[in-house]
């Protein structure tokens, strides 16, 4: 009887796997999968953007359909010849405070009928909420908005702010503006600095919003905040004004963030309808917050912020005239979004 031996050693005639080639193949597949995942992510991002855009356009069309019936009344409101007189009177009668920095709180700022039109003209929430947190604002004039919104806010920024409000605010703060200019450009006649009002932006906030104590970008000499409070809005959670211990000048032109432990509350300006807060951006700090548990859960807050400062041409001239040792204190982007 024949006996067969089992040889457990590898068969030298059978090809062994090429481990290097196998590893290279796996790496190639992984790269291809990663590329596919990136393409899918890009497609999802594009789809999200398209979905958001469709939502914005739908909201604008729906609001336009609703508001077009009010356009004739708006035209009559904007033709009122007493608008400039009433705005100038409101600015003129407001008290000018000097502590912790020059500021004024101006109530009944614009005629009530025009204020109601501004509220009506706030663009649909969809135009705000698709933006990143902290960037939920719309520059005026709007790139996209119902016709009613465009007209009332273009009038606000292009007519009232530029031709009526800015000159009246400069006149009210003239002494303090001149002192601020003289402190930085001692050889320059303060009245020779060309100041103008920006178009501004409408800012949207929900509960849980918080902006820590700070000073605004330095080339914005004066900050103006119009509270767009609607019927039923709680007047709490306006703007807090602070004195700062061991206060010092901002180290550059960017927003200057200040440690809360160095801040002492001087006034909590209430969020009241048709109220304008105006302050010189020279010292101290301001901040704002809305508690995370504020009611209602669907809380919406709107303000209109614009600034008064040198024109772009004036900024270039002023920079060139700064003493060498002070130039770093005014360095950085002239116009900063934050």
C-alpha positions in Angstrom: 0.0 0.0 0.0 1.4 3.3 -1.1 2.0 6.0 1.6 1.6 9.7 0.5 3.4 12.4 2.4 1.8 15.8 2.8 4.2 18.6 2.2 3.2 21.7 4.2 5.8 23.9 2.8 4.6 26.6 0.3 4.2 25.6 -3.3 7.0 27.4 -5.0 5.1 27.2 -8.2 2.1 29.4 -7.0 2.5 33.2 -7.3 2.6 35.0 -4.0 0.5 38.3 -3.4 2.4 41.5 -4.3 1.9 43.4 -1.0 3.3 46.6 -2.4 0.9 46.6 -5.3 -2.0 45.7 -3.0 -1.2 48.6 -0.7 -1.0 51.0 -3.7 -4.3 49.8 -4.9 -5.9 50.3 -1.5 -4.5 53.8 -1.4 -5.8 54.6 -4.8 -9.3 53.4 -3.8 -9.1 55.5 -0.7 -8.2 58.6 -2.7 -11.0 58.0 -5.1 -13.5 57.6 -2.2 -12.2 60.8 -0.7 -12.7 62.7 -4.0 -16.2 61.3 -4.3 -17.0 62.4 -0.7 -15.7 65.9 -1.5 -17.8 66.1 -4.6 -20.9 64.9 -2.7 -20.2 67.5 0.0 -19.8 70.2 -2.6 -23.0 69.2 -4.2 -24.8 69.2 -0.9 -23.4 72.7 -0.1 -24.6 73.9 -3.5 -28.0 72.3 -2.9 -28.2 74.0 0.5 -27.3 77.4 -1.0 -29.9 76.9 -3.8 -32.5 75.9 -1.2 -31.7 79.0 0.9 -31.8 81.2 -2.1 -35.1 79.7 -3.2 -36.5 80.4 0.3 -35.2 84.0 0.2 -36.8 84.7 -3.2 -40.1 83.1 -2.2 -40.2 85.2 1.0 -39.4 88.4 -1.0 -42.1 87.7 -3.5 -44.7 86.9 -0.8 -43.8 90.1 1.2 -43.8 92.1 -2.0 -47.3 90.9 -2.8 -48.4 91.9 0.7 -46.7 95.3 0.7 -47.3 96.6 -2.8 -50.7 97.8 -1.7 -49.0 100.2 0.8 -46.6 101.8 -1.8 -48.9 104.8 -2.5 -49.2 105.6 1.2 -45.4 105.3 1.5 -44.9 107.8 -1.4 -47.1 110.3 0.5 -45.2 109.7 3.7 -41.8 110.3 2.0 -43.1 113.6 0.5 -43.8 115.1 3.9 -42.0 118.4 4.1 -41.8 118.5 7.9 -39.6 115.3 8.1 -36.3 117.2 8.3 -37.6 119.7 10.8 -38.9 117.0 13.2 -35.7 114.9 13.0 -33.5 118.0 13.6 -35.7 119.0 16.6 -35.4 115.6 18.2 -31.6 115.6 17.9 -31.5 119.2 19.2 -33.5 118.6 22.4 -31.8 115.4 23.5 -29.4 115.8 26.5 -25.7 115.4 25.7 -23.9 113.2 28.4 -20.1 113.2 28.8 -19.6 110.2 31.1 -18.2 107.6 30.4 -17.9 109.2 26.9 -20.0 111.7 24.9 -23.4 110.2 24.1 -27.1 111.1 23.6 -30.3 109.1 23.7 -32.8 110.6 21.3 -36.4 109.6 21.7 -39.2 110.1 19.2 -36.5 110.3 16.6 -38.4 110.3 13.4 -42.1 111.0 12.8 -44.3 108.1 14.0 -45.8 107.5 10.5 -42.3 107.2 9.0 -41.1 104.9 11.9 -44.0 102.6 11.2 -43.0 102.5 7.5 -39.4 101.6 8.5 -40.8 98.7 10.6 -43.0 97.6 7.7 -39.9 97.7 5.4 -37.7 95.4 7.5 -36.9 92.7 4.9 -38.2 89.1 5.4 -36.4 87.1 8.2 -35.2 84.6 5.6 -32.8 87.2 4.2 -31.1 87.3 7.7 -31.3 83.8 9.1 -29.4 82.0 6.3 -26.3 84.1 7.2 -23.7 82.8 9.7 -24.3 83.6 13.4 -23.0 87.0 14.2 -23.2 88.1 10.6 -26.9 88.3 10.3 -27.3 91.8 8.9 -28.2 93.4 5.6 -26.4 96.5 4.2 -28.5 99.4 3.1 -29.3 99.7 0.2 -30.4 96.1 -0.1 -29.2 93.7 -2.8 -32.5 91.8 -2.5 -35.7 93.0 -0.9 -39.3 93.9 -1.7 -39.8 97.2 -3.5 -41.4 98.7 -0.4 -38.4 97.8 1.7 -36.0 99.2 -0.9 -37.7 102.5 -1.1 -38.2 103.3 2.5 -34.7 102.3 3.6 -33.1 103.9 0.6 -34.8 107.1 1.7 -33.6 106.6 5.2 -30.0 106.0 4.2 -29.7 108.2 1.1 -31.8 111.2 2.2 -32.2 111.4 5.9 -28.9 110.0 7.2 -26.7 111.6 4.6 -28.4 115.0 4.3 -30.3 115.6 7.5 -29.2 113.3 10.4 -25.5 113.4 9.9 -25.1 117.2 9.8 -27.4 117.5 12.9 -25.4 114.9 14.8 -22.1 116.6 13.8 -23.4 119.9 15.0 -24.5 118.4 18.4 -21.2 116.7 19.0 -19.1 119.4 17.3 -17.0 120.3 20.4 -16.3 116.7 21.3 -15.5 115.8 17.7 -13.1 118.7 17.5 -11.4 117.7 20.7 -11.0 114.1 19.4 -9.5 115.3 16.1 -7.2 117.8 17.8 -6.0 115.1 20.2 -4.8 113.0 17.2 -4.0 115.7 14.6 -3.0 118.7 16.7 -1.9 120.7 13.7 -5.0 120.1 11.7 -8.1 122.5 11.8 -10.8 120.0 13.0 -13.5 121.6 10.8 -11.4 120.7 7.7 -12.0 117.0 8.2 -14.6 115.8 5.8 -17.2 113.6 7.7 -20.1 111.7 6.3 -22.7 109.1 7.3 -22.5 105.5 6.2 -25.4 103.7 4.5 -25.6 101.5 7.5 -27.1 98.1 8.0 -30.1 96.4 9.6 -28.9 93.8 12.2 -31.0 90.8 13.3 -30.5 89.1 16.7 -32.2 86.1 18.5 -32.1 85.1 22.1 -28.7 84.0 23.3 -27.0 86.8 21.3 -24.1 88.5 23.1 -21.4 91.0 22.1 -18.8 91.7 24.7 -17.7 95.2 25.8 -15.8 96.9 23.0 -15.2 100.0 21.1 -16.1 100.2 17.4 -13.6 100.4 14.5 -11.5 103.6 15.1 -12.3 105.4 11.8 -15.9 105.4 12.8 -15.8 108.5 14.9 -19.5 108.3 15.9 -21.8 105.2 16.2 -25.6 105.6 15.8 -28.0 102.8 16.7 -31.7 103.1 15.9 -33.8 100.6 17.9 -36.4 99.0 15.6 -38.6 97.9 18.4 -42.0 96.6 17.3 -45.3 96.6 19.3 -44.9 94.0 22.1 -41.1 93.9 22.2 -39.6 93.9 25.6 -37.7 97.1 26.3 -35.0 95.1 28.1 -31.8 94.1 26.4 -30.8 97.3 24.7 -27.2 98.6 24.9 -25.0 98.7 28.0 -22.6 101.7 28.3 -19.4 101.1 30.4 -16.7 103.1 32.0 -13.4 101.2 31.8 -10.8 101.1 34.6 -7.4 102.1 33.5 -8.8 102.9 30.1 -6.4 103.4 27.2 -6.5 104.1 23.6 -7.3 101.3 21.1 -4.0 99.8 19.8 -5.1 99.9 16.2 -8.1 100.7 13.9 -9.9 97.4 14.5 -12.7 96.8 17.0 -11.2 97.1 20.5 -12.4 94.3 22.8 -12.2 95.0 26.6 -12.1 92.6 29.5 -15.5 92.6 31.3 -13.8 92.7 34.7 -12.4 96.2 33.9 -15.9 97.5 32.9 -18.3 99.4 35.2 -21.9 99.8 34.0 -22.9 103.5 33.7 -26.2 103.2 31.8 -28.4 100.5 30.4 -30.1 102.1 27.4 -33.5 100.5 27.0 -34.7 99.0 23.7 -37.6 101.5 23.1 -39.4 102.2 19.8 -38.0 105.0 17.7 -35.0 105.6 19.9 -31.6 106.5 18.6 -28.4 106.0 20.6 -25.5 108.1 19.4 -22.0 108.1 21.0 -18.4 109.2 20.3 -16.2 106.2 19.7 -13.3 107.5 21.8 -13.3 105.9 25.3 -15.1 103.5 27.5 -17.0 100.5 26.0 -20.4 99.3 25.0 -22.0 95.9 24.7 -25.3 94.1 24.3 -26.9 90.7 25.1 -30.2 88.8 24.9 -30.6 86.0 27.5 -30.8 82.4 26.1 -34.1 82.0 28.0 -35.6 85.3 26.8 -39.3 85.1 25.8 -40.8 84.3 23.5 -38.8 81.5 22.0 -39.3 83.0 18.6 -37.9 86.4 19.8 -36.6 88.6 17.0 -34.6 91.8 17.5 -33.7 94.4 14.9 -31.6 97.5 15.0 -30.3 99.9 12.3 -26.7 100.9 12.8 -24.9 103.6 10.9 -21.7 105.5 11.5 -20.3 109.0 11.1 -16.6 109.3 10.2 -14.1 110.5 7.6 -14.6 109.7 3.9 -12.3 107.2 2.3 -10.3 110.1 0.8 -10.1 111.9 4.1 -8.9 108.7 5.8 -6.0 108.4 3.4 -5.1 112.1 4.1 -5.4 111.7 7.8 -3.2 108.6 7.9 -0.4 110.4 6.1 -0.6 113.3 8.6 -0.3 111.2 11.7 2.9 111.6 13.7 5.1 108.6 13.2 4.7 107.3 16.8 0.9 107.4 16.4 0.6 105.7 13.1 0.4 102.1 14.5 -2.6 103.3 16.6 -4.6 103.9 13.4 -3.3 101.1 11.3 -5.5 98.4 9.8 -8.5 98.3 7.5 -10.4 101.5 7.5 -13.8 99.9 7.2 -14.3 96.7 9.3 -17.2 94.4 9.3 -17.8 92.5 12.6 
